Amino acid sequence: MLEIGDKVPDFVGIDQEGKQIRYSDYQGEKLVVYFYPKANTPGCTAESCSLRDNYQALQAKGYEIIGISADPVEKQKSFHEKFSFPFPLIADTDKKIIQAFGAWGKKKFMGREYDGILRYTFLIDEKGLITNVITKVKTKDHAEQILKEN
């Protein structure tokens, strides 16, 4: 997993509109990159809506936001439209970005262990360095977690 002080890899992904999004498009800006397991599920919806509802406060702190899951473009588009997110959602179906950040690993649910996307959020500064990693995401209060860190 990428850690505080690590340089962010110049990832490339496809957003909900089928448009290519590169990390380098955000050079010189602060960025929140959050990984979520599955679009349109209760926890992922609560987390994403927390960021949407606090988007202006996050922008006031200088942040842009990118959400990433392994859902296909069509599912990301539906999720994006249903909840009117003001930020892009990347469809990382081959999990290259997810794995590059280290947001893939062992999970437990109802006593069963399996591999999946870990709900991690990375805060990145204007120089492309990770300033914080949130691994214990509070889905309903996620924006507050980020704002509290700054």
N, C-alpha and C positions, 0 to 999 in steps of 0.2 A: 504494500500500500504506500502511496505517496504520503510524505509526512511534512510537517512544518519545516520550511526552509528549502524544500525541494522545488526545482524548476518544473513548470507544467509542460508536458509534451505538446507539440503543435498538432493537436488532433483535428480530424476532419469528420464531419457527420452530415446526415441529411435530416432537415427539420420536417415539421408537419406539412409543409407546403411542397416538399420535394426539393427544396433549395439547399445548396451546400453551405454549411456553416463551418468556419475554421476558427480555431483558437486565435490565430494571428489577426483575425478581423477585430479582435478586442484588445490588441496590444495597446498599452498605455492606459488601460481602464482597469478598475477593480471589478472582480467578477465573482459571482456565486455560482458554482457548478454543483447541482444536486442530483443524486442518483436515486431513483425510486423503482421498486420492483415491478409494478404493473398499473397501467393507466386505468382510470375508472373504478378503482377499488377504494374502499373507505379510507384507509390510511394514506394512500397516495393522493387521493382527492383532498383530504384535510390538509396535508402538507403543502400541496401546490396552491390551494386556495389561501392558505396563510400567507404565502409569498405574494400572491396576486393582491390580496387585500392590503398588504403593507408595501406594495411596490414603490409608491412614491417616497415612503420613509427610507427604503433601501436605496433608491436612487439619490435621495438627499445625502446619503452617506457615500455616494459615488459608485454604487454597485449596479452592474447589469446582471442578469440572471439567465442561466441556461439549465433546463431540465433534461435529464437523459435516462432512458430505459431501453430495454431490448424489444419493446413493442414495435410493430411495423408502422410505416408512415400513415396508413389509413387509420389505425387505432389512435396514433398521436394526434392526427387531424381532428378526429371525432372528440377526443378529450379536450383539445385546445379550443375547439368551437363551443362545446357544451358549457365550458366554464370561463370563456373569454379571457384566457391568459394573455398578458401583454408581453410575454417573453417566449422565445422559441423552445420547442420540445424536440430533442434529437431522437431519432429512431436508430438505435445502435444494435441492429439485428445480429450483426456478426460479433458483437460484444468486444470489439477492439478497444474502444474508449473505456468501457467499463473495466476491462482487464488492465489497461495501462494505468488507471488510477488505483487499482487494487480494490475495486468495489464489487468483487465477485468472490464468493467463498461459502463456507459451511453456515447453514442456518438451521434452526430448530423450530418446528411447529407441531404442536400436539404430540410431542414425544418422538416425532420423526425427524431425522437429520437428512438434509439434502443440500446441493449446491444451488446458489441463486444470487440475485443482486442484493447487495448490502445497502441499506438506507444510510448513505454517507453524504455529507455536504462538505465541499472544499471552498474556502475563502482564499481568493488569489489577489495579490496586490498589482499595482501598475507595472511592476518589473517582471511579472510572470512567476512570482514566488508564492508558495502556499504559506499563508499566515495563520490559518487555523483549519482543523479538521473536526467536524462534529460527527461523532459515531453513535451518539445516543440521542437521536432526533426525537423531539416531542412534536408529533405531526400537527396537532392543533395550534401549537405555539412556536412553530419553527422560525418564523420571521423574528419573533422576540428573542429567540436564542441567538440569532445572527446579530441583531441590533445591539444586544447586550455585550457582545464580544468587542464592540467598537466604541 
